[in-house]
């Protein structure tokens, strides 16, 4: 059986490889946003396509996009953490009530 500390370090190394591996393997390549890829694909396949809606926030640059993405990730992480904590607390309370 592997010691707990060794397992934790293997997880850290695995996360680093998954995070930085593609950047090292694909050096010098351009990483485009998927929205831009979809728009160009739709325009190529259907040149007469008209969008149904206009964006609420016009493209203000990469800083605004990064902020919105980070805010979305933060809200999602907060909601996920709250729900996990809620269920963990309920589970512990149920175990405590059953024991005594």
Rosetta constraint file for C-alpha pairs under 8 A:
AtomPair CA 2 CA 6 HARMONIC 6.59 0.50
AtomPair CA 2 CA 7 HARMONIC 6.68 0.50
AtomPair CA 3 CA 7 HARMONIC 6.51 0.50
AtomPair CA 4 CA 8 HARMONIC 6.32 0.50
AtomPair CA 5 CA 9 HARMONIC 6.32 0.50
AtomPair CA 6 CA 10 HARMONIC 6.24 0.50
AtomPair CA 7 CA 11 HARMONIC 6.32 0.50
AtomPair CA 8 CA 12 HARMONIC 6.34 0.50
AtomPair CA 9 CA 13 HARMONIC 6.13 0.50
AtomPair CA 10 CA 14 HARMONIC 6.02 0.50
AtomPair CA 11 CA 15 HARMONIC 6.17 0.50
AtomPair CA 12 CA 16 HARMONIC 6.25 0.50
AtomPair CA 13 CA 17 HARMONIC 6.15 0.50
AtomPair CA 14 CA 18 HARMONIC 6.17 0.50
AtomPair CA 15 CA 19 HARMONIC 6.02 0.50
AtomPair CA 16 CA 20 HARMONIC 5.89 0.50
AtomPair CA 16 CA 21 HARMONIC 7.62 0.50
AtomPair CA 17 CA 21 HARMONIC 5.00 0.50
AtomPair CA 18 CA 22 HARMONIC 7.24 0.50
AtomPair CA 19 CA 23 HARMONIC 7.79 0.50
AtomPair CA 20 CA 24 HARMONIC 6.32 0.50
AtomPair CA 21 CA 25 HARMONIC 6.12 0.50
AtomPair CA 22 CA 26 HARMONIC 5.75 0.50
AtomPair CA 23 CA 27 HARMONIC 5.85 0.50
AtomPair CA 32 CA 36 HARMONIC 7.13 0.50
AtomPair CA 32 CA 37 HARMONIC 7.35 0.50
AtomPair CA 33 CA 37 HARMONIC 6.66 0.50
AtomPair CA 34 CA 38 HARMONIC 6.18 0.50
AtomPair CA 35 CA 39 HARMONIC 6.22 0.50
AtomPair CA 36 CA 40 HARMONIC 6.25 0.50
AtomPair CA 37 CA 41 HARMONIC 6.15 0.50
AtomPair CA 38 CA 42 HARMONIC 6.08 0.50
AtomPair CA 39 CA 43 HARMONIC 6.13 0.50
AtomPair CA 40 CA 44 HARMONIC 6.13 0.50
AtomPair CA 41 CA 45 HARMONIC 6.18 0.50
AtomPair CA 42 CA 46 HARMONIC 5.68 0.50
AtomPair CA 42 CA 47 HARMONIC 7.55 0.50
AtomPair CA 42 CA 49 HARMONIC 7.68 0.50
AtomPair CA 43 CA 47 HARMONIC 4.95 0.50
AtomPair CA 43 CA 48 HARMONIC 7.76 0.50
AtomPair CA 43 CA 49 HARMONIC 6.96 0.50
AtomPair CA 59 CA 65 HARMONIC 7.99 0.50
AtomPair CA 60 CA 64 HARMONIC 6.09 0.50
AtomPair CA 60 CA 65 HARMONIC 7.66 0.50
AtomPair CA 61 CA 65 HARMONIC 6.65 0.50
AtomPair CA 62 CA 66 HARMONIC 5.95 0.50
AtomPair CA 63 CA 67 HARMONIC 6.15 0.50
AtomPair CA 64 CA 68 HARMONIC 6.15 0.50
AtomPair CA 65 CA 69 HARMONIC 6.11 0.50
AtomPair CA 66 CA 70 HARMONIC 6.05 0.50
AtomPair CA 67 CA 71 HARMONIC 6.00 0.50
AtomPair CA 68 CA 72 HARMONIC 6.09 0.50
AtomPair CA 69 CA 73 HARMONIC 6.17 0.50
AtomPair CA 70 CA 74 HARMONIC 6.04 0.50
AtomPair CA 71 CA 75 HARMONIC 6.16 0.50
AtomPair CA 72 CA 76 HARMONIC 6.14 0.50
AtomPair CA 73 CA 77 HARMONIC 6.03 0.50
AtomPair CA 74 CA 78 HARMONIC 6.05 0.50
AtomPair CA 75 CA 79 HARMONIC 6.17 0.50
AtomPair CA 76 CA 80 HARMONIC 6.08 0.50
AtomPair CA 77 CA 81 HARMONIC 5.95 0.50
AtomPair CA 78 CA 82 HARMONIC 6.05 0.50
AtomPair CA 79 CA 83 HARMONIC 6.20 0.50
AtomPair CA 80 CA 84 HARMONIC 6.14 0.50
AtomPair CA 81 CA 85 HARMONIC 5.98 0.50
AtomPair CA 82 CA 86 HARMONIC 6.00 0.50
AtomPair CA 83 CA 87 HARMONIC 6.25 0.50
AtomPair CA 84 CA 88 HARMONIC 6.05 0.50
AtomPair CA 85 CA 89 HARMONIC 6.00 0.50
AtomPair CA 86 CA 90 HARMONIC 6.21 0.50
AtomPair CA 87 CA 91 HARMONIC 6.05 0.50
AtomPair CA 88 CA 92 HARMONIC 6.19 0.50
AtomPair CA 89 CA 93 HARMONIC 6.06 0.50
AtomPair CA 90 CA 94 HARMONIC 6.09 0.50
AtomPair CA 91 CA 95 HARMONIC 6.25 0.50
AtomPair CA 92 CA 96 HARMONIC 6.08 0.50
AtomPair CA 93 CA 97 HARMONIC 6.09 0.50
AtomPair CA 94 CA 98 HARMONIC 6.21 0.50
AtomPair CA 95 CA 99 HARMONIC 6.28 0.50
AtomPair CA 96 CA 100 HARMONIC 6.34 0.50
